[in-house]
């Protein structure tokens, strides 16, 4: 299992996709709700083992 903070864009997004494609269960969180919702809708079509959280993480403040 991998937890990716800031995973809705850039390097975090690429890392999340790479882990998921290798079969890992991946949890993604990020600050931008719109980006998270967009990423979730895109990734759901390709990868079944990823959770995208659009709630702001207290660790990202």
PDBQT receptor file of N, H, CA, C and O in Angstrom, charges set to zero:
ATOM      1  N   UNK A   1       0.853  -1.178   0.000  1.00  0.00    +0.000 N 
ATOM      2  CA  UNK A   1       0.000   0.000   0.000  1.00  0.00    +0.000 C 
ATOM      3  C   UNK A   1       0.890   1.229   0.000  1.00  0.00    +0.000 C 
ATOM      4  O   UNK A   1       1.921   1.275   0.671  1.00  0.00    +0.000 OA
ATOM      5  N   UNK A   2       0.465   2.233  -0.775  1.00  0.00    +0.000 N 
ATOM      6  H   UNK A   2      -0.373   2.196  -1.320  1.00  0.00    +0.000 HD
ATOM      7  CA  UNK A   2       1.197   3.498  -0.834  1.00  0.00    +0.000 C 
ATOM      8  C   UNK A   2       0.232   4.642  -0.553  1.00  0.00    +0.000 C 
ATOM      9  O   UNK A   2      -0.901   4.643  -1.034  1.00  0.00    +0.000 OA
ATOM     10  N   UNK A   3       0.685   5.607   0.224  1.00  0.00    +0.000 N 
ATOM     11  H   UNK A   3       1.605   5.606   0.615  1.00  0.00    +0.000 HD
ATOM     12  CA  UNK A   3      -0.078   6.825   0.470  1.00  0.00    +0.000 C 
ATOM     13  C   UNK A   3       0.727   7.960  -0.149  1.00  0.00    +0.000 C 
ATOM     14  O   UNK A   3       1.875   8.196   0.225  1.00  0.00    +0.000 OA
ATOM     15  N   UNK A   4       0.118   8.655  -1.094  1.00  0.00    +0.000 N 
ATOM     16  H   UNK A   4      -0.815   8.463  -1.398  1.00  0.00    +0.000 HD
ATOM     17  CA  UNK A   4       0.807   9.724  -1.817  1.00  0.00    +0.000 C 
ATOM     18  C   UNK A   4       0.161  11.051  -1.439  1.00  0.00    +0.000 C 
ATOM     19  O   UNK A   4      -1.004  11.290  -1.756  1.00  0.00    +0.000 OA
ATOM     20  N   UNK A   5       0.911  11.910  -0.767  1.00  0.00    +0.000 N 
ATOM     21  H   UNK A   5       1.858  11.716  -0.510  1.00  0.00    +0.000 HD
ATOM     22  CA  UNK A   5       0.442  13.259  -0.444  1.00  0.00    +0.000 C 
ATOM     23  C   UNK A   5       0.803  14.159  -1.619  1.00  0.00    +0.000 C 
ATOM     24  O   UNK A   5       1.906  14.074  -2.157  1.00  0.00    +0.000 OA
ATOM     25  N   UNK A   6      -0.123  15.012  -2.010  1.00  0.00    +0.000 N 
ATOM     26  H   UNK A   6      -1.019  15.081  -1.572  1.00  0.00    +0.000 HD
ATOM     27  CA  UNK A   6       0.124  15.868  -3.167  1.00  0.00    +0.000 C 
ATOM     28  C   UNK A   6       0.101  15.071  -4.460  1.00  0.00    +0.000 C 
ATOM     29  O   UNK A   6       0.836  15.367  -5.402  1.00  0.00    +0.000 OA
ATOM     30  N   UNK A   7      -0.749  14.061  -4.491  1.00  0.00    +0.000 N 
ATOM     31  H   UNK A   7      -1.346  13.820  -3.726  1.00  0.00    +0.000 HD
ATOM     32  CA  UNK A   7      -0.753  13.146  -5.626  1.00  0.00    +0.000 C 
ATOM     33  C   UNK A   7      -1.723  13.475  -6.733  1.00  0.00    +0.000 C 
ATOM     34  O   UNK A   7      -1.953  12.642  -7.609  1.00  0.00    +0.000 OA
ATOM     35  N   UNK A   8      -2.297  14.654  -6.725  1.00  0.00    +0.000 N 
ATOM     36  H   UNK A   8      -2.110  15.332  -6.013  1.00  0.00    +0.000 HD
ATOM     37  CA  UNK A   8      -3.265  14.980  -7.776  1.00  0.00    +0.000 C 
ATOM     38  C   UNK A   8      -2.653  15.753  -8.931  1.00  0.00    +0.000 C 
ATOM     39  O   UNK A   8      -3.354  16.121  -9.873  1.00  0.00    +0.000 OA
ATOM     40  N   UNK A   9      -1.347  16.003  -8.867  1.00  0.00    +0.000 N 
ATOM     41  H   UNK A   9      -0.777  15.704  -8.102  1.00  0.00    +0.000 HD
ATOM     42  CA  UNK A   9      -0.678  16.682  -9.981  1.00  0.00    +0.000 C 
ATOM     43  C   UNK A   9       0.813  16.377  -9.942  1.00  0.00    +0.000 C 
ATOM     44  O   UNK A   9       1.343  15.899  -8.939  1.00  0.00    +0.000 OA
ATOM     45  N   UNK A  10       1.469  16.665 -11.051  1.00  0.00    +0.000 N 
ATOM     46  H   UNK A  10       1.038  17.054 -11.865  1.00  0.00    +0.000 HD
ATOM     47  CA  UNK A  10       2.916  16.585 -11.129  1.00  0.00    +0.000 C 
ATOM     48  C   UNK A  10       3.521  15.234 -10.797  1.00  0.00    +0.000 C 
ATOM     49  O   UNK A  10       2.999  14.186 -11.177  1.00  0.00    +0.000 OA
ATOM     50  N   UNK A  11       4.636  15.282 -10.076  1.00  0.00    +0.000 N 
ATOM     51  H   UNK A  11       5.060  16.133  -9.766  1.00  0.00    +0.000 HD
ATOM     52  CA  UNK A  11       5.377  14.084  -9.733  1.00  0.00    +0.000 C 
ATOM     53  C   UNK A  11       4.569  13.138  -8.844  1.00  0.00    +0.000 C 
ATOM     54  O   UNK A  11       4.654  11.919  -8.995  1.00  0.00    +0.000 OA
ATOM     55  N   UNK A  12       3.786  13.696  -7.919  1.00  0.00    +0.000 N 
ATOM     56  H   UNK A  12       3.717  14.687  -7.797  1.00  0.00    +0.000 HD
ATOM     57  CA  UNK A  12       2.953  12.854  -7.061  1.00  0.00    +0.000 C 
ATOM     58  C   UNK A  12       1.934  12.059  -7.850  1.00  0.00    +0.000 C 
ATOM     59  O   UNK A  12       1.692  10.887  -7.561  1.00  0.00    +0.000 OA
ATOM     60  N   UNK A  13       1.335  12.695  -8.846  1.00  0.00    +0.000 N 
ATOM     61  H   UNK A  13       1.532  13.647  -9.081  1.00  0.00    +0.000 HD
ATOM     62  CA  UNK A  13       0.350  12.033  -9.701  1.00  0.00    +0.000 C 
ATOM     63  C   UNK A  13       1.007  10.909 -10.501  1.00  0.00    +0.000 C 
ATOM     64  O   UNK A  13       0.465   9.809 -10.601  1.00  0.00    +0.000 OA
ATOM     65  N   UNK A  14       2.165  11.192 -11.064  1.00  0.00    +0.000 N 
ATOM     66  H   UNK A  14       2.606  12.085 -10.983  1.00  0.00    +0.000 HD
ATOM     67  CA  UNK A  14       2.893  10.175 -11.831  1.00  0.00    +0.000 C 
ATOM     68  C   UNK A  14       3.301   9.004 -10.942  1.00  0.00    +0.000 C 
ATOM     69  O   UNK A  14       3.226   7.847 -11.358  1.00  0.00    +0.000 OA
ATOM     70  N   UNK A  15       3.732   9.305  -9.721  1.00  0.00    +0.000 N 
ATOM     71  H   UNK A  15       3.793  10.244  -9.383  1.00  0.00    +0.000 HD
ATOM     72  CA  UNK A  15       4.125   8.256  -8.779  1.00  0.00    +0.000 C 
ATOM     73  C   UNK A  15       2.927   7.394  -8.400  1.00  0.00    +0.000 C 
ATOM     74  O   UNK A  15       3.032   6.169  -8.339  1.00  0.00    +0.000 OA
ATOM     75  N   UNK A  16       1.795   8.032  -8.146  1.00  0.00    +0.000 N 
ATOM     76  H   UNK A  16       1.710   9.027  -8.195  1.00  0.00    +0.000 HD
ATOM     77  CA  UNK A  16       0.576   7.296  -7.798  1.00  0.00    +0.000 C 
ATOM     78  C   UNK A  16       0.173   6.353  -8.920  1.00  0.00    +0.000 C 
ATOM     79  O   UNK A  16      -0.173   5.198  -8.672  1.00  0.00    +0.000 OA
ATOM     80  N   UNK A  17       0.218   6.839 -10.144  1.00  0.00    +0.000 N 
ATOM     81  H   UNK A  17       0.499   7.777 -10.345  1.00  0.00    +0.000 HD
ATOM     82  CA  UNK A  17      -0.134   5.996 -11.290  1.00  0.00    +0.000 C 
ATOM     83  C   UNK A  17       0.831   4.822 -11.418  1.00  0.00    +0.000 C 
ATOM     84  O   UNK A  17       0.410   3.697 -11.687  1.00  0.00    +0.000 OA
ATOM     85  N   UNK A  18       2.124   5.079 -11.227  1.00  0.00    +0.000 N 
ATOM     86  H   UNK A  18       2.467   5.993 -11.008  1.00  0.00    +0.000 HD
ATOM     87  CA  UNK A  18       3.125   4.022 -11.351  1.00  0.00    +0.000 C 
ATOM     88  C   UNK A  18       2.908   2.922 -10.316  1.00  0.00    +0.000 C 
ATOM     89  O   UNK A  18       2.950   1.737 -10.649  1.00  0.00    +0.000 OA
ATOM     90  N   UNK A  19       2.675   3.312  -9.060  1.00  0.00    +0.000 N 
ATOM     91  H   UNK A  19       2.641   4.274  -8.790  1.00  0.00    +0.000 HD
ATOM     92  CA  UNK A  19       2.415   2.314  -8.016  1.00  0.00    +0.000 C 
ATOM     93  C   UNK A  19       1.153   1.524  -8.314  1.00  0.00    +0.000 C 
ATOM     94  O   UNK A  19       1.139   0.302  -8.168  1.00  0.00    +0.000 OA
ATOM     95  N   UNK A  20       0.093   2.207  -8.729  1.00  0.00    +0.000 N 
ATOM     96  H   UNK A  20       0.104   3.200  -8.847  1.00  0.00    +0.000 HD
ATOM     97  CA  UNK A  20      -1.169   1.535  -9.029  1.00  0.00    +0.000 C 
ATOM     98  C   UNK A  20      -1.015   0.571 -10.198  1.00  0.00    +0.000 C 
ATOM     99  O   UNK A  20      -1.565  -0.530 -10.175  1.00  0.00    +0.000 OA
ATOM    100  N   UNK A  21      -0.279   0.976 -11.203  1.00  0.00    +0.000 N 
ATOM    101  H   UNK A  21       0.168   1.870 -11.221  1.00  0.00    +0.000 HD
ATOM    102  CA  UNK A  21      -0.063   0.104 -12.362  1.00  0.00    +0.000 C 
ATOM    103  C   UNK A  21       0.736  -1.139 -12.011  1.00  0.00    +0.000 C 
ATOM    104  O   UNK A  21       0.633  -2.159 -12.693  1.00  0.00    +0.000 OA
ATOM    105  N   UNK A  22       1.533  -1.060 -10.952  1.00  0.00    +0.000 N 
ATOM    106  H   UNK A  22       1.616  -0.231 -10.398  1.00  0.00    +0.000 HD
ATOM    107  CA  UNK A  22       2.290  -2.221 -10.488  1.00  0.00    +0.000 C 
ATOM    108  C   UNK A  22       1.472  -3.107  -9.552  1.00  0.00    +0.000 C 
ATOM    109  O   UNK A  22       1.960  -4.136  -9.084  1.00  0.00    +0.000 OA
ATOM    110  N   UNK A  23       0.222  -2.707  -9.278  1.00  0.00    +0.000 N 
ATOM    111  H   UNK A  23      -0.174  -1.871  -9.658  1.00  0.00    +0.000 HD
ATOM    112  CA  UNK A  23      -0.659  -3.529  -8.466  1.00  0.00    +0.000 C 
ATOM    113  C   UNK A  23      -0.801  -3.100  -7.019  1.00  0.00    +0.000 C 
ATOM    114  O   UNK A  23      -1.528  -3.737  -6.257  1.00  0.00    +0.000 OA
ATOM    115  N   UNK A  24      -0.120  -2.030  -6.624  1.00  0.00    +0.000 N 
ATOM    116  H   UNK A  24       0.470  -1.513  -7.243  1.00  0.00    +0.000 HD
ATOM    117  CA  UNK A  24      -0.226  -1.559  -5.242  1.00  0.00    +0.000 C 
ATOM    118  C   UNK A  24      -1.575  -0.881  -5.020  1.00  0.00    +0.000 C 
ATOM    119  O   UNK A  24      -2.137  -0.284  -5.938  1.00  0.00    +0.000 OA
ATOM    120  N   UNK A  25      -2.085  -0.978  -3.809  1.00  0.00    +0.000 N 
ATOM    121  H   UNK A  25      -1.629  -1.463  -3.063  1.00  0.00    +0.000 HD
ATOM    122  CA  UNK A  25      -3.240  -0.185  -3.422  1.00  0.00    +0.000 C 
ATOM    123  C   UNK A  25      -2.715   1.201  -3.089  1.00  0.00    +0.000 C 
ATOM    124  O   UNK A  25      -1.773   1.340  -2.308  1.00  0.00    +0.000 OA
ATOM    125  N   UNK A  26      -3.314   2.219  -3.672  1.00  0.00    +0.000 N 
ATOM    126  H   UNK A  26      -4.079   2.106  -4.307  1.00  0.00    +0.000 HD
ATOM    127  CA  UNK A  26      -2.789   3.570  -3.551  1.00  0.00    +0.000 C 
ATOM    128  C   UNK A  26      -3.871   4.508  -3.021  1.00  0.00    +0.000 C 
ATOM    129  O   UNK A  26      -5.006   4.505  -3.496  1.00  0.00    +0.000 OA
ATOM    130  N   UNK A  27      -3.497   5.300  -2.039  1.00  0.00    +0.000 N 
ATOM    131  H   UNK A  27      -2.575   5.302  -1.653  1.00  0.00    +0.000 HD
ATOM    132  CA  UNK A  27      -4.352   6.357  -1.514  1.00  0.00    +0.000 C 
ATOM    133  C   UNK A  27      -3.683   7.679  -1.881  1.00  0.00    +0.000 C 
ATOM    134  O   UNK A  27      -2.511   7.901  -1.577  1.00  0.00    +0.000 OA
ATOM    135  N   UNK A  28      -4.443   8.553  -2.539  1.00  0.00    +0.000 N 
ATOM    136  H   UNK A  28      -5.395   8.373  -2.786  1.00  0.00    +0.000 HD
ATOM    137  CA  UNK A  28      -3.918   9.844  -2.989  1.00  0.00    +0.000 C 
ATOM    138  C   UNK A  28      -4.686  10.946  -2.283  1.00  0.00    +0.000 C 
ATOM    139  O   UNK A  28      -5.912  10.897  -2.189  1.00  0.00    +0.000 OA
ATOM    140  N   UNK A  29      -3.966  11.935  -1.790  1.00  0.00    +0.000 N 
ATOM    141  H   UNK A  29      -2.969  11.975  -1.866  1.00  0.00    +0.000 HD
ATOM    142  CA  UNK A  29      -4.610  13.092  -1.187  1.00  0.00    +0.000 C 
ATOM    143  C   UNK A  29      -3.961  14.352  -1.733  1.00  0.00    +0.000 C 
ATOM    144  O   UNK A  29      -2.799  14.335  -2.140  1.00  0.00    +0.000 OA
ATOM    145  N   UNK A  30      -4.710  15.436  -1.738  1.00  0.00    +0.000 N 
ATOM    146  H   UNK A  30      -5.653  15.450  -1.407  1.00  0.00    +0.000 HD
ATOM    147  CA  UNK A  30      -4.177  16.684  -2.246  1.00  0.00    +0.000 C 
ATOM    148  C   UNK A  30      -5.004  17.865  -1.776  1.00  0.00    +0.000 C 
ATOM    149  O   UNK A  30      -6.093  17.690  -1.230  1.00  0.00    +0.000 OA
ATOM    150  N   UNK A  31      -4.492  19.055  -1.985  1.00  0.00    +0.000 N 
ATOM    151  H   UNK A  31      -3.607  19.197  -2.429  1.00  0.00    +0.000 HD
ATOM    152  CA  UNK A  31      -5.160  20.266  -1.522  1.00  0.00    +0.000 C 
ATOM    153  C   UNK A  31      -6.254  20.747  -2.458  1.00  0.00    +0.000 C 
ATOM    154  O   UNK A  31      -7.242  21.329  -2.011  1.00  0.00    +0.000 OA
ATOM    155  N   UNK A  32      -6.088  20.512  -3.739  1.00  0.00    +0.000 N 
ATOM    156  H   UNK A  32      -5.285  20.039  -4.102  1.00  0.00    +0.000 HD
ATOM    157  CA  UNK A  32      -6.976  21.057  -4.752  1.00  0.00    +0.000 C 
ATOM    158  C   UNK A  32      -8.145  20.098  -5.007  1.00  0.00    +0.000 C 
ATOM    159  O   UNK A  32      -7.970  19.044  -5.619  1.00  0.00    +0.000 OA
ATOM    160  N   UNK A  33      -9.328  20.470  -4.534  1.00  0.00    +0.000 N 
ATOM    161  H   UNK A  33      -9.470  21.325  -4.036  1.00  0.00    +0.000 HD
ATOM    162  CA  UNK A  33     -10.503  19.608  -4.655  1.00  0.00    +0.000 C 
ATOM    163  C   UNK A  33     -10.854  19.336  -6.117  1.00  0.00    +0.000 C 
ATOM    164  O   UNK A  33     -11.181  18.204  -6.475  1.00  0.00    +0.000 OA
ATOM    165  N   UNK A  34     -10.788  20.350  -6.952  1.00  0.00    +0.000 N 
ATOM    166  H   UNK A  34     -10.522  21.269  -6.661  1.00  0.00    +0.000 HD
ATOM    167  CA  UNK A  34     -11.122  20.180  -8.369  1.00  0.00    +0.000 C 
ATOM    168  C   UNK A  34     -10.148  19.208  -9.035  1.00  0.00    +0.000 C 
ATOM    169  O   UNK A  34     -10.565  18.329  -9.788  1.00  0.00    +0.000 OA
ATOM    170  N   UNK A  35      -8.856  19.366  -8.758  1.00  0.00    +0.000 N 
ATOM    171  H   UNK A  35      -8.517  20.080  -8.145  1.00  0.00    +0.000 HD
ATOM    172  CA  UNK A  35      -7.848  18.464  -9.329  1.00  0.00    +0.000 C 
ATOM    173  C   UNK A  35      -8.061  17.036  -8.845  1.00  0.00    +0.000 C 
ATOM    174  O   UNK A  35      -7.897  16.089  -9.614  1.00  0.00    +0.000 OA
ATOM    175  N   UNK A  36      -8.424  16.875  -7.582  1.00  0.00    +0.000 N 
ATOM    176  H   UNK A  36      -8.557  17.644  -6.957  1.00  0.00    +0.000 HD
ATOM    177  CA  UNK A  36      -8.657  15.533  -7.035  1.00  0.00    +0.000 C 
ATOM    178  C   UNK A  36      -9.857  14.875  -7.698  1.00  0.00    +0.000 C 
ATOM    179  O   UNK A  36      -9.808  13.696  -8.050  1.00  0.00    +0.000 OA
ATOM    180  N   UNK A  37     -10.926  15.628  -7.868  1.00  0.00    +0.000 N 
ATOM    181  H   UNK A  37     -10.966  16.586  -7.582  1.00  0.00    +0.000 HD
ATOM    182  CA  UNK A  37     -12.119  15.069  -8.502  1.00  0.00    +0.000 C 
ATOM    183  C   UNK A  37     -11.846  14.708  -9.959  1.00  0.00    +0.000 C 
ATOM    184  O   UNK A  37     -12.306  13.670 -10.437  1.00  0.00    +0.000 OA
ATOM    185  N   UNK A  38     -11.111  15.546 -10.659  1.00  0.00    +0.000 N 
ATOM    186  H   UNK A  38     -10.737  16.388 -10.271  1.00  0.00    +0.000 HD
ATOM    187  CA  UNK A  38     -10.755  15.268 -12.045  1.00  0.00    +0.000 C 
ATOM    188  C   UNK A  38      -9.867  14.035 -12.140  1.00  0.00    +0.000 C 
ATOM    189  O   UNK A  38     -10.090  13.167 -12.984  1.00  0.00    +0.000 OA
ATOM    190  N   UNK A  39      -8.861  13.958 -11.273  1.00  0.00    +0.000 N 
ATOM    191  H   UNK A  39      -8.680  14.663 -10.587  1.00  0.00    +0.000 HD
ATOM    192  CA  UNK A  39      -7.963  12.808 -11.266  1.00  0.00    +0.000 C 
ATOM    193  C   UNK A  39      -8.726  11.530 -10.947  1.00  0.00    +0.000 C 
ATOM    194  O   UNK A  39      -8.499  10.493 -11.570  1.00  0.00    +0.000 OA
ATOM    195  N   UNK A  40      -9.630  11.606  -9.976  1.00  0.00    +0.000 N 
ATOM    196  H   UNK A  40      -9.815  12.448  -9.470  1.00  0.00    +0.000 HD
ATOM    197  CA  UNK A  40     -10.419  10.425  -9.607  1.00  0.00    +0.000 C 
ATOM    198  C   UNK A  40     -11.256   9.948 -10.788  1.00  0.00    +0.000 C 
ATOM    199  O   UNK A  40     -11.333   8.745 -11.038  1.00  0.00    +0.000 OA
ATOM    200  N   UNK A  41     -11.878  10.858 -11.512  1.00  0.00    +0.000 N 
ATOM    201  H   UNK A  41     -11.816  11.835 -11.309  1.00  0.00    +0.000 HD
ATOM    202  CA  UNK A  41     -12.711  10.451 -12.643  1.00  0.00    +0.000 C 
ATOM    203  C   UNK A  41     -11.859   9.857 -13.768  1.00  0.00    +0.000 C 
ATOM    204  O   UNK A  41     -12.290   8.920 -14.439  1.00  0.00    +0.000 OA
ATOM    205  N   UNK A  42     -10.668  10.391 -13.976  1.00  0.00    +0.000 N 
ATOM    206  H   UNK A  42     -10.318  11.153 -13.431  1.00  0.00    +0.000 HD
ATOM    207  CA  UNK A  42      -9.778   9.875 -15.023  1.00  0.00    +0.000 C 
ATOM    208  C   UNK A  42      -9.194   8.524 -14.646  1.00  0.00    +0.000 C 
ATOM    209  O   UNK A  42      -9.163   7.610 -15.470  1.00  0.00    +0.000 OA
ATOM    210  N   UNK A  43      -8.736   8.390 -13.426  1.00  0.00    +0.000 N 
ATOM    211  H   UNK A  43      -8.761   9.132 -12.756  1.00  0.00    +0.000 HD
ATOM    212  CA  UNK A  43      -8.036   7.168 -13.021  1.00  0.00    +0.000 C 
ATOM    213  C   UNK A  43      -8.993   6.002 -12.813  1.00  0.00    +0.000 C 
ATOM    214  O   UNK A  43      -8.597   4.846 -12.964  1.00  0.00    +0.000 OA
ATOM    215  N   UNK A  44     -10.236   6.285 -12.472  1.00  0.00    +0.000 N 
ATOM    216  H   UNK A  44     -10.557   7.224 -12.350  1.00  0.00    +0.000 HD
ATOM    217  CA  UNK A  44     -11.218   5.215 -12.247  1.00  0.00    +0.000 C 
ATOM    218  C   UNK A  44     -11.456   4.402 -13.509  1.00  0.00    +0.000 C 
ATOM    219  O   UNK A  44     -11.818   3.229 -13.433  1.00  0.00    +0.000 OA
ATOM    220  N   UNK A  45     -11.256   5.011 -14.657  1.00  0.00    +0.000 N 
ATOM    221  H   UNK A  45     -10.962   5.965 -14.718  1.00  0.00    +0.000 HD
ATOM    222  CA  UNK A  45     -11.445   4.303 -15.918  1.00  0.00    +0.000 C 
ATOM    223  C   UNK A  45     -10.311   3.334 -16.217  1.00  0.00    +0.000 C 
ATOM    224  O   UNK A  45     -10.471   2.424 -17.030  1.00  0.00    +0.000 OA
ATOM    225  N   UNK A  46      -9.173   3.520 -15.569  1.00  0.00    +0.000 N 
ATOM    226  H   UNK A  46      -9.043   4.260 -14.908  1.00  0.00    +0.000 HD
ATOM    227  CA  UNK A  46      -7.975   2.752 -15.889  1.00  0.00    +0.000 C 
ATOM    228  C   UNK A  46      -7.532   1.827 -14.759  1.00  0.00    +0.000 C 
ATOM    229  O   UNK A  46      -7.157   0.680 -15.000  1.00  0.00    +0.000 OA
ATOM    230  N   UNK A  47      -7.575   2.328 -13.526  1.00  0.00    +0.000 N 
ATOM    231  H   UNK A  47      -7.880   3.260 -13.330  1.00  0.00    +0.000 HD
ATOM    232  CA  UNK A  47      -7.024   1.609 -12.377  1.00  0.00    +0.000 C 
ATOM    233  C   UNK A  47      -8.107   1.437 -11.313  1.00  0.00    +0.000 C 
ATOM    234  O   UNK A  47      -8.760   2.404 -10.920  1.00  0.00    +0.000 OA
ATOM    235  N   UNK A  48      -8.292   0.206 -10.853  1.00  0.00    +0.000 N 
ATOM    236  H   UNK A  48      -7.762  -0.579 -11.172  1.00  0.00    +0.000 HD
ATOM    237  CA  UNK A  48      -9.338  -0.062  -9.874  1.00  0.00    +0.000 C 
ATOM    238  C   UNK A  48      -8.850   0.018  -8.435  1.00  0.00    +0.000 C 
ATOM    239  O   UNK A  48      -9.668   0.076  -7.517  1.00  0.00    +0.000 OA
ATOM    240  N   UNK A  49      -7.544   0.022  -8.214  1.00  0.00    +0.000 N 
ATOM    241  H   UNK A  49      -6.879  -0.025  -8.959  1.00  0.00    +0.000 HD
ATOM    242  CA  UNK A  49      -7.022  -0.089  -6.853  1.00  0.00    +0.000 C 
ATOM    243  C   UNK A  49      -6.476   1.230  -6.313  1.00  0.00    +0.000 C 
ATOM    244  O   UNK A  49      -5.482   1.242  -5.587  1.00  0.00    +0.000 OA
ATOM    245  N   UNK A  50      -7.130   2.348  -6.670  1.00  0.00    +0.000 N 
ATOM    246  H   UNK A  50      -7.938   2.338  -7.260  1.00  0.00    +0.000 HD
ATOM    247  CA  UNK A  50      -6.668   3.644  -6.189  1.00  0.00    +0.000 C 
ATOM    248  C   UNK A  50      -7.830   4.400  -5.552  1.00  0.00    +0.000 C 
ATOM    249  O   UNK A  50      -8.946   4.415  -6.072  1.00  0.00    +0.000 OA
ATOM    250  N   UNK A  51      -7.541   5.021  -4.422  1.00  0.00    +0.000 N 
ATOM    251  H   UNK A  51      -6.635   5.008  -3.999  1.00  0.00    +0.000 HD
ATOM    252  CA  UNK A  51      -8.496   5.881  -3.733  1.00  0.00    +0.000 C 
ATOM    253  C   UNK A  51      -7.975   7.299  -3.835  1.00  0.00    +0.000 C 
ATOM    254  O   UNK A  51      -6.834   7.567  -3.460  1.00  0.00    +0.000 OA
ATOM    255  N   UNK A  52      -8.794   8.215  -4.338  1.00  0.00    +0.000 N 
ATOM    256  H   UNK A  52      -9.721   7.997  -4.642  1.00  0.00    +0.000 HD
ATOM    257  CA  UNK A  52      -8.404   9.617  -4.429  1.00  0.00    +0.000 C 
ATOM    258  C   UNK A  52      -9.254  10.403  -3.448  1.00  0.00    +0.000 C 
ATOM    259  O   UNK A  52     -10.480  10.421  -3.550  1.00  0.00    +0.000 OA
ATOM    260  N   UNK A  53      -8.594  11.053  -2.494  1.00  0.00    +0.000 N 
ATOM    261  H   UNK A  53      -7.598  11.038  -2.411  1.00  0.00    +0.000 HD
ATOM    262  CA  UNK A  53      -9.262  11.789  -1.434  1.00  0.00    +0.000 C 
ATOM    263  C   UNK A  53      -9.185  13.279  -1.738  1.00  0.00    +0.000 C 
ATOM    264  O   UNK A  53      -8.090  13.822  -1.886  1.00  0.00    +0.000 OA
ATOM    265  N   UNK A  54     -10.321  13.943  -1.834  1.00  0.00    +0.000 N 
ATOM    266  H   UNK A  54     -11.210  13.503  -1.714  1.00  0.00    +0.000 HD
ATOM    267  CA  UNK A  54     -10.296  15.368  -2.133  1.00  0.00    +0.000 C 
ATOM    268  C   UNK A  54     -10.381  16.235  -0.891  1.00  0.00    +0.000 C 
ATOM    269  O   UNK A  54     -10.500  17.456  -0.997  1.00  0.00    +0.000 OA
ATOM    270  N   UNK A  55     -10.321  15.632   0.274  1.00  0.00    +0.000 N 
ATOM    271  H   UNK A  55     -10.224  14.640   0.360  1.00  0.00    +0.000 HD
ATOM    272  CA  UNK A  55     -10.336  16.417   1.505  1.00  0.00    +0.000 C 
ATOM    273  C   UNK A  55      -8.932  16.879   1.832  1.00  0.00    +0.000 C 
ATOM    274  O   UNK A  55      -7.967  16.133   1.670  1.00  0.00    +0.000 OA
ATOM    275  N   UNK A  56      -8.827  18.089   2.283  1.00  0.00    +0.000 N 
ATOM    276  H   UNK A  56      -9.611  18.696   2.415  1.00  0.00    +0.000 HD
ATOM    277  CA  UNK A  56      -7.532  18.660   2.604  1.00  0.00    +0.000 C 
ATOM    278  C   UNK A  56      -6.919  17.946   3.805  1.00  0.00    +0.000 C 
ATOM    279  O   UNK A  56      -7.540  17.838   4.862  1.00  0.00    +0.000 OA
ATOM    280  N   UNK A  57      -5.718  17.471   3.631  1.00  0.00    +0.000 N 
ATOM    281  H   UNK A  57      -5.213  17.558   2.772  1.00  0.00    +0.000 HD
ATOM    282  CA  UNK A  57      -5.016  16.763   4.696  1.00  0.00    +0.000 C 
ATOM    283  C   UNK A  57      -4.421  17.749   5.676  1.00  0.00    +0.000 C 
ATOM    284  O   UNK A  57      -3.832  18.743   5.252  1.00  0.00    +0.000 OA
ATOM    285  N   UNK A  58      -4.553  17.512   6.984  1.00  0.00    +0.000 N 
ATOM    286  H   UNK A  58      -5.031  16.704   7.329  1.00  0.00    +0.000 HD
ATOM    287  CA  UNK A  58      -3.934  18.410   7.959  1.00  0.00    +0.000 C 
ATOM    288  C   UNK A  58      -2.414  18.395   7.871  1.00  0.00    +0.000 C 
ATOM    289  O   UNK A  58      -1.762  19.326   8.343  1.00  0.00    +0.000 OA
ATOM    290  N   UNK A  59      -1.844  17.362   7.278  1.00  0.00    +0.000 N 
ATOM    291  H   UNK A  59      -2.374  16.605   6.894  1.00  0.00    +0.000 HD
ATOM    292  CA  UNK A  59      -0.396  17.272   7.133  1.00  0.00    +0.000 C 
ATOM    293  C   UNK A  59       0.131  18.166   6.013  1.00  0.00    +0.000 C 
ATOM    294  O   UNK A  59       1.340  18.376   5.903  1.00  0.00    +0.000 OA
ATOM    295  N   UNK A  60      -0.762  18.691   5.187  1.00  0.00    +0.000 N 
ATOM    296  H   UNK A  60      -1.743  18.521   5.277  1.00  0.00    +0.000 HD
ATOM    297  CA  UNK A  60      -0.349  19.517   4.047  1.00  0.00    +0.000 C 
ATOM    298  C   UNK A  60      -0.460  21.013   4.330  1.00  0.00    +0.000 C 
ATOM    299  O   UNK A  60      -0.239  21.819   3.426  1.00  0.00    +0.000 OA
ATOM    300  N   UNK A  61      -0.788  21.396   5.533  1.00  0.00    +0.000 N 
ATOM    301  H   UNK A  61      -0.966  20.741   6.267  1.00  0.00    +0.000 HD
ATOM    302  CA  UNK A  61      -0.944  22.828   5.840  1.00  0.00    +0.000 C 
ATOM    303  C   UNK A  61       0.369  23.527   5.914  1.00  0.00    +0.000 C 
ATOM    304  O   UNK A  61       0.414  24.732   6.163  1.00  0.00    +0.000 OA
TER     305      UNK A  61
